[in-house]
Amino acid sequence: MNQKLIPIKGSECSFSIVRRRVAIAPNPKNKSGFSYENQFDFEATRQEFLSMVGSVPATPGALVVYKKFGDMLIPVEVLRCDENLRQTFSRPKGDIHRFHLFLHYLNDGYDAVVVQLARPAS
């Protein structure tokens, strides 16, 4: 019973690493007097992930997880659920929590992780 799924347009939700601008050293040549760099913000990234989990409906359905590289979406996983899709999505995949799995994808050079609702083809 492996039905073909059709993604539902407008239901995409994207997750990427959040970076904050942090002053790292004094720099008299810079107008502000400091040099800056963008550093990974774990808590803000985690909040973005929780927001994405909250956007998944708590109803039966299907969800497709993609890795995004430029304009290309690479399907990674299809989740199907007869009860609560949000609960299924927020469970760990194997031994690793989905948040850490998505961070691993992003650290491998992908731009974002995208989830999208899908419906069975008629």
Buried (B, 14 or more C-beta within 10 A) or exposed (E): EEEEBEBBEEBBBBBBBBEEEEEEEEEEEEEEEEEBEEEEBEEEBEEBBEEBBEEBEBEEBBBBBBBBBEEEBEEBBEBBBEEBBBEBBBEEBEEEBBBEBBBEBBEEEBBBBBBBBBEEEE
